[in-house]
């Protein structure tokens, strides 16, 4: 219904929304269900599903109830969330796998990667410096980024600090808005960036965020209209970040002396599955979860063993210690996946070898020499790229240089890689123990072909995040307190 006012504006009441139309024909959102949204909330497509007005200045919107533009007669596309536009840390799909392929259903990131790489080739630029945009951060350090549809009508970019502060990015203004708790705040998280993950829990067609805080498993519901969030907590001591198995979200934690896997049964309670053979004192440095879809399992790779959650006729959770008191370094990359299953690099008194992560496996461990840094598909020993981590190579054809190549994300179908490269003058363990600033290259490359680099001086340079959102590739370097963006 349209009502004219004395100030020559028209009032449109459309469902629970009230819009004002100015004398020049532009619309502005006045209130939703009696609540006037903060003026800083400029992304009305995310907030209420409004459609960007065609052939006008950016930032002008039309009510979602309009099927056609009143000034041009053009049909208006409906704003809708697409799961392919999400980005969940640490590496895109919320899992510890650093490989993006068709199974991940992250086609938006793949398309952005392809467009940007082609543009860089066309401009014949050898580095990423000239095209970068510097984005102001809501906090200098200790941030994790995710793109999801939390309470909105399309994906939005969120930043979550280690202290538990939550921020919403407004692409219309290029500003961050802080979301405040309605009651209990999210709280701190001690997980390192390579281990920190989130999962999306869907209830009543709304997305909610499951994450690990030091106070317990935490489910977060966002109300963007009021810039507030609500938490549901299962008190305990989380051992790792959450993962998703066959549409359900799960998180391991210690509660009342027992290790269990918890999942939100609804917005009002939690289900639990006890972990068989659990030894919580040895369940340290657990990775972000690895999805083994073929075996219907989630795996959390740890220093002294791995935790599995298997979906069969019923859920089964089990702790598997490494044999012969071996250890693993999950920060160096996820298990290698081939046609026979998952293989984890472990270290024992006899050296290093890859162990098949299947209780019924009959394949013998595969011994190797030297370290490997891996995406779970490609592996690196110094500067040498290996298709299989136990492959031998001829130094006469592939000379070894003293470089560390730390792979973040591999687009396996496109054969593209996002990585960090640094000179290595010490053993790998000493490299990861070094907290002093060093010169590094962050690389965007076609595997075996042209590489585009961004040079930086950073401490702990592996604590960085690449992500894709809003038709752009982004890079956050934690120690520098810097966020960069490259538009595609």
Secondary structure, DSSP 8 states (H G I E B T S, - for coil): -EEE-TTS-EEEEETTEEEEE-TTS-EEEEEETTB---TT---HHHHH--EE-TTS-TT-EE-TT-SB-TTT--B-------GGG-BBTTTBBSSS--EE-GGG--HHHHHHHHHHHHHHHHHT-SBSGGG-EEE--SSSSSEEEEEE-SSSSS-EEEEEETTS-EEEEETTTTEEEEEEESSS--------TTT---EEEEETTEEEEEEEETTEEEEEEEETTTTEEEEEEEESEE-S--EEETTEEEEEEEETTEEEEEEESSSS-EEEEEEET--GGG--S--S-EEEGGGTEEEEE-SSEEEEEEESSSEEEEEEE-GGG-B--GGG---EEETTEEEEEEEETTEEEEEE--TT--S--EEESS--EE-SSSEEETTEEESSTT----TTTS---SEEEEEEEEETTTTEEEEEEEE--S-HHHHHH--S-EEEEEEEEETTS-EEEEEEEESSTTSEEEEEETTEEEEEETTTTEEEEEE-
